[in-house]
Amino acid sequence: MMGNDRTNIRPPGFRREDETTEVFPLEDAAPAPKKRRSKGCITMVTGPEPGALFVLEDETILGRGAEAQTRIDDQGLSREHARITRHGDHYSLEDLDSTNGTFLNDRRVTFRTPLCDGDRIRIGKQVLLRFRLQDEEELEHAQQLYRSAVRDPLTDLFNRRYLDERLTAEFAYACRHQTPLVVLLLDVDHFKRVNDNFGHPVGDAVLRVVGATVGKVVRTEDLAARYGGEEFCVVARGIQKNQALVLAERLRITIERLTIRFDDQDLKVTASIGVATLVGSNYDRVEELLAAADAALYAAKREGRNRVISG
């Protein structure tokens, strides 16, 4: 058995006078996590752009007019239909004397009303929105997901899937309201030669430039999409055949005047465009309208390219 030496046995918390303790300054401690501020957003459930995500500002006007911060191209909406306002970390909704009303969770909004996460907002007759509160990281992720779902990664125009969905909806709307609807199909002439002579990176650059040009020339309310390969599609609501031909010719001339530089060389391209117009009930199905534009496009190619043909 050991002796009675208990010098190394001390009760908890006991310290000799000659001992020192290490002190850690407060500034070395890990900072408290910063509270992430939530931002409001609305997602379109039904309407012209299902799945579209809109981030709310301190004051956001919803409507179909150009002055609305969140512009929704639906004829059932007033130009300035409703307003969502931020109050610190909270939001409220009010109707702006719209024709078809604003509804919150199926109850008509008659005065400024607070919004809660998950609320359903219906404006007009067929646009349904979902209000959400998300922190900036979640919101950025949601925006990226939506963009990747509807945008072509090369040209940043809308992709073929989104085009098919919107064109079907626009066709139904035009037939129901007896308004004209135009489809333009555009094809870059001799694009295979570009890839064969200069390589696919140059071909991709041509498609990016042409896609950006198409997006700039068309109206804000028009839909511009990559149809596939070197083909692009424009869907224009509410314009007559002669106006459609003016739009198509403007596109053709603008592309013809492009100069695409690479490795100190200049590359010029042209495009052929086919136009088809729905007026009244001249087409029974959306596929027929699209096929008419496609036939007009191939007629433009047969007749020498770099031209507009109407079906």
C-alpha positions as CSV (number, residue, x, y, z in Angstrom):
1,M,0.0,0.0,0.0
2,M,1.3,3.5,-0.8
3,G,2.1,6.1,1.9
4,N,-0.2,8.9,3.0
5,D,1.1,11.5,0.5
6,R,-2.1,13.2,-0.8
7,T,-0.4,16.2,-2.4
8,N,-1.8,15.4,-5.9
9,I,-5.3,14.8,-4.6
10,R,-7.4,18.0,-4.5
11,P,-11.1,18.6,-4.5
12,P,-12.6,20.1,-7.7
13,G,-12.0,23.8,-8.1
14,F,-9.2,23.9,-5.5
15,R,-6.1,25.9,-6.6
16,R,-2.7,26.5,-4.8
17,E,-1.5,30.1,-4.5
18,D,1.5,29.4,-6.7
19,E,-0.7,28.1,-9.6
20,T,-1.9,30.2,-12.5
21,T,-4.9,29.8,-14.7
22,E,-5.0,30.6,-18.4
23,V,-7.5,33.3,-19.3
24,F,-9.0,33.6,-22.8
25,P,-10.0,37.1,-23.9
26,L,-13.7,37.6,-25.0
27,E,-12.7,38.6,-28.5
28,D,-11.2,35.2,-29.2
29,A,-14.5,33.5,-28.6
30,A,-16.5,32.4,-31.6
31,P,-18.9,35.2,-32.7
32,A,-22.6,34.5,-32.3
33,P,-24.2,33.5,-35.6
34,K,-25.7,36.4,-37.5
35,K,-29.5,36.1,-37.9
36,R,-30.3,35.8,-41.5
37,R,-33.1,38.2,-42.6
38,S,-36.0,36.7,-44.5
39,K,-37.1,38.1,-47.8
40,G,-40.5,37.9,-49.4
41,C,-41.1,36.2,-52.7
42,I,-44.1,35.0,-54.7
43,T,-44.2,31.9,-56.9
44,M,-46.7,31.6,-59.8
45,V,-48.9,28.5,-59.3
46,T,-51.2,29.1,-62.3
47,G,-51.0,31.8,-65.0
48,P,-48.8,32.6,-68.0
49,E,-45.5,31.4,-66.3
50,P,-46.2,28.6,-63.9
51,G,-43.3,28.2,-61.5
52,A,-41.9,31.7,-62.1
53,L,-40.3,33.2,-59.0
54,F,-40.5,36.9,-58.2
55,V,-38.5,38.6,-55.4
56,L,-40.4,41.3,-53.6
57,E,-39.0,44.8,-53.1
58,D,-39.9,47.2,-50.3
59,E,-42.9,48.1,-52.5
60,T,-43.9,45.9,-55.3
61,I,-46.8,46.6,-57.7
62,L,-48.3,43.6,-59.5
63,G,-50.0,44.1,-62.9
64,R,-49.8,43.8,-66.6
65,G,-48.6,47.3,-67.3
66,A,-45.0,48.3,-68.0
67,E,-44.9,50.4,-64.8
68,A,-45.5,47.3,-62.6
69,Q,-42.4,46.0,-60.8
70,T,-43.7,42.5,-61.2
71,R,-45.2,42.4,-64.6
72,I,-47.6,39.5,-65.4
73,D,-48.8,39.3,-69.0
74,D,-52.4,38.3,-68.4
75,Q,-55.4,40.3,-69.8
76,G,-57.4,39.5,-66.7
77,L,-55.2,41.8,-64.7
78,S,-55.3,45.6,-64.4
79,R,-52.3,47.6,-65.4
80,E,-51.6,48.2,-61.7
81,H,-53.6,45.5,-60.0
82,A,-52.3,45.0,-56.4
83,R,-49.4,46.1,-54.2
84,I,-47.3,44.2,-51.7
85,T,-45.4,46.4,-49.1
86,R,-42.6,45.5,-46.8
87,H,-42.8,46.7,-43.1
88,G,-39.5,45.6,-41.5
89,D,-39.7,41.8,-41.5
90,H,-43.4,41.7,-42.4
91,Y,-45.4,42.2,-45.6
92,S,-48.9,43.4,-46.5
93,L,-51.2,43.1,-49.5
94,E,-53.7,45.6,-50.9
95,D,-55.8,45.9,-54.0
96,L,-55.4,48.9,-56.3
97,D,-59.0,49.3,-57.4
98,S,-58.5,46.5,-59.9
99,T,-61.3,45.4,-62.2
100,N,-61.3,41.7,-61.3
101,G,-60.2,41.9,-57.7
102,T,-57.4,40.6,-55.4
103,F,-58.1,37.6,-53.2
104,L,-56.1,36.3,-50.2
105,N,-56.8,32.7,-49.3
106,D,-60.1,33.0,-51.3
107,R,-61.3,36.1,-49.5
108,R,-61.5,39.4,-51.4
109,V,-59.0,42.0,-50.2
110,T,-60.7,45.3,-49.4
111,F,-58.0,46.9,-47.3
112,R,-54.3,46.5,-46.5
113,T,-54.0,43.0,-45.1
114,P,-50.9,41.3,-43.5
115,L,-49.3,38.3,-45.3
116,C,-48.2,35.1,-43.8
117,D,-45.8,32.5,-45.1
118,G,-47.6,30.2,-47.5
119,D,-50.6,32.5,-48.2
120,R,-52.3,32.1,-51.6
121,I,-52.9,35.3,-53.6
122,R,-55.2,35.3,-56.6
123,I,-55.2,38.3,-58.9
124,G,-57.6,38.6,-61.8
125,K,-59.4,35.5,-62.9
126,Q,-56.7,32.9,-63.4
127,V,-53.4,34.0,-61.8
128,L,-52.6,32.2,-58.5
129,L,-49.5,33.1,-56.5
130,R,-47.9,31.7,-53.4
131,F,-46.3,34.0,-50.9
132,R,-43.2,32.7,-49.2
133,L,-40.6,34.0,-46.7
134,Q,-37.1,32.7,-47.4
135,D,-33.6,33.8,-46.3
136,E,-31.3,35.0,-49.0
137,E,-29.4,31.7,-49.4
138,E,-32.7,29.8,-49.9
139,L,-34.0,32.4,-52.2
140,E,-30.9,32.4,-54.4
141,H,-31.1,28.6,-54.6
142,A,-34.8,28.7,-55.6
143,Q,-34.0,31.3,-58.3
144,Q,-31.2,29.1,-59.7
145,L,-33.5,26.1,-59.8
146,Y,-36.2,27.9,-61.6
147,R,-33.8,29.4,-64.2
148,S,-32.2,26.0,-64.9
149,A,-35.7,24.5,-65.4
150,V,-36.9,27.1,-68.0
151,R,-33.8,28.6,-69.6
152,D,-31.4,27.2,-72.3
153,P,-27.9,27.1,-70.7
154,L,-26.1,28.3,-73.9
155,T,-28.3,31.2,-75.1
156,D,-30.2,32.1,-71.8
157,L,-33.4,32.2,-73.9
158,F,-36.3,30.0,-72.8
159,N,-35.9,26.3,-73.5
160,R,-38.0,24.0,-75.7
161,R,-40.0,22.6,-72.8
162,Y,-41.0,26.0,-71.6
163,L,-41.8,27.1,-75.1
164,D,-44.1,24.1,-75.7
165,E,-46.0,24.8,-72.4
166,R,-46.4,28.6,-73.1
167,L,-47.3,28.1,-76.8
168,T,-50.1,25.7,-75.8
169,A,-51.4,28.2,-73.3
170,E,-51.1,31.2,-75.7
171,F,-52.9,29.2,-78.4
172,A,-55.8,28.4,-76.1
173,Y,-56.0,32.0,-75.0
174,A,-56.0,33.4,-78.6
175,C,-58.7,30.9,-79.6
176,R,-60.9,31.7,-76.6
177,H,-60.6,35.5,-77.0
178,Q,-60.4,35.6,-80.8
179,T,-57.1,37.5,-80.8
180,P,-54.2,36.9,-83.3
181,L,-51.2,34.9,-82.4
182,V,-47.9,34.8,-84.4
183,V,-45.2,32.1,-84.4
184,L,-41.8,32.9,-86.0
185,L,-39.3,30.1,-86.6
186,L,-35.7,31.3,-87.3
187,D,-32.8,29.2,-88.5
188,V,-29.2,30.3,-88.8
189,D,-28.1,29.7,-92.5
190,H,-25.3,27.3,-93.2
191,F,-24.6,26.7,-89.6
192,K,-23.0,23.4,-90.2
193,R,-20.3,25.2,-92.2
194,V,-19.5,27.3,-89.2
195,N,-18.9,24.2,-87.0
196,D,-17.0,22.4,-89.7
197,N,-14.7,25.4,-90.7
198,F,-14.2,27.0,-87.3
199,G,-15.1,24.5,-84.7
200,H,-17.9,24.0,-82.2
201,P,-16.7,26.7,-79.7
202,V,-17.2,29.3,-82.5
203,G,-20.5,27.7,-83.4
204,D,-21.6,28.1,-79.7
205,A,-20.5,31.8,-79.8
206,V,-22.6,32.4,-82.9
207,L,-25.7,30.9,-81.2
208,R,-25.1,33.0,-78.1
209,V,-24.9,36.2,-80.1
210,V,-27.9,35.4,-82.3
211,G,-29.9,34.3,-79.3
212,A,-29.0,37.6,-77.5
213,T,-30.0,39.5,-80.6
214,V,-33.4,37.8,-80.9
215,G,-34.0,38.6,-77.2
216,K,-33.3,42.3,-77.7
217,V,-35.3,42.8,-80.9
218,V,-38.6,41.3,-79.8
219,R,-41.1,43.1,-77.5
220,T,-41.0,42.5,-73.7
221,E,-44.3,40.7,-73.9
222,D,-43.1,38.3,-76.7
223,L,-41.6,34.9,-75.9
224,A,-38.2,34.2,-77.4
225,A,-36.9,30.6,-77.1
226,R,-34.3,28.2,-78.5
227,Y,-36.2,25.7,-80.5
228,G,-33.4,23.3,-81.0
229,G,-29.9,23.3,-82.6
230,E,-29.5,26.5,-84.6
231,E,-33.3,27.2,-84.6
232,F,-35.1,29.9,-82.5
233,C,-38.7,30.6,-82.0
234,V,-40.6,33.8,-81.2
235,V,-44.3,33.8,-80.0
236,A,-46.0,37.2,-80.4
237,R,-49.5,37.8,-79.1
238,G,-51.9,40.4,-80.4
239,I,-50.2,41.4,-83.7
240,Q,-51.5,41.1,-87.2
241,K,-49.8,39.3,-90.1
242,N,-48.3,42.5,-91.6
243,Q,-46.9,43.5,-88.2
244,A,-45.4,40.0,-87.8
245,L,-43.7,40.4,-91.2
246,V,-42.2,43.7,-90.0
247,L,-40.9,42.0,-86.8
248,A,-39.4,39.1,-88.8
249,E,-37.7,41.4,-91.3
250,R,-36.3,43.5,-88.5
251,L,-34.8,40.3,-87.0
252,R,-33.4,39.2,-90.3
253,I,-31.7,42.6,-91.0
254,T,-30.3,42.8,-87.5
255,I,-28.7,39.4,-87.7
256,E,-27.4,40.1,-91.2
257,R,-25.6,43.2,-89.8
258,L,-23.9,41.3,-86.9
259,T,-20.2,40.9,-86.8
260,I,-18.9,38.1,-84.6
261,R,-15.2,38.4,-83.8
262,F,-12.9,35.5,-82.9
263,D,-9.1,35.2,-83.1
264,D,-8.9,38.6,-84.9
265,Q,-11.3,37.4,-87.6
266,D,-14.8,38.6,-88.4
267,L,-17.6,36.2,-89.0
268,K,-20.9,37.1,-90.7
269,V,-24.1,35.1,-90.5
270,T,-27.6,35.3,-91.9
271,A,-30.9,33.7,-91.0
272,S,-34.1,32.4,-92.7
273,I,-37.4,33.0,-91.0
274,G,-40.8,31.4,-91.4
275,V,-44.0,33.1,-90.1
276,A,-47.4,31.7,-89.3
277,T,-50.4,33.7,-87.9
278,L,-53.4,32.4,-86.1
279,V,-56.4,34.5,-87.0
280,G,-59.8,33.4,-85.9
281,S,-59.9,29.6,-86.3
282,N,-57.6,29.1,-89.3
283,Y,-55.7,26.5,-87.3
284,D,-57.5,23.9,-85.1
285,R,-54.5,22.8,-83.1
286,V,-51.3,24.4,-81.9
287,E,-49.3,21.8,-83.8
288,E,-50.8,23.0,-87.1
289,L,-49.7,26.6,-86.4
290,L,-46.2,25.4,-85.6
291,A,-46.1,23.2,-88.7
292,A,-47.1,26.1,-90.8
293,A,-44.3,28.2,-89.5
294,D,-41.9,25.3,-90.1
295,A,-43.1,24.9,-93.7
296,A,-42.6,28.6,-94.3
297,L,-39.1,28.4,-92.9
298,Y,-38.1,25.6,-95.2
299,A,-39.6,27.6,-98.1
300,A,-37.3,30.5,-97.2
301,K,-34.3,28.2,-97.3
302,R,-35.4,26.7,-100.7
303,E,-35.8,30.2,-102.2
304,G,-32.2,31.2,-101.3
305,R,-32.0,31.8,-97.5
306,N,-31.6,35.1,-95.7
307,R,-35.3,35.9,-96.2
308,V,-38.7,35.9,-94.6
309,I,-41.6,33.8,-95.9
310,S,-45.1,33.8,-94.4
311,G,-47.2,30.6,-94.4
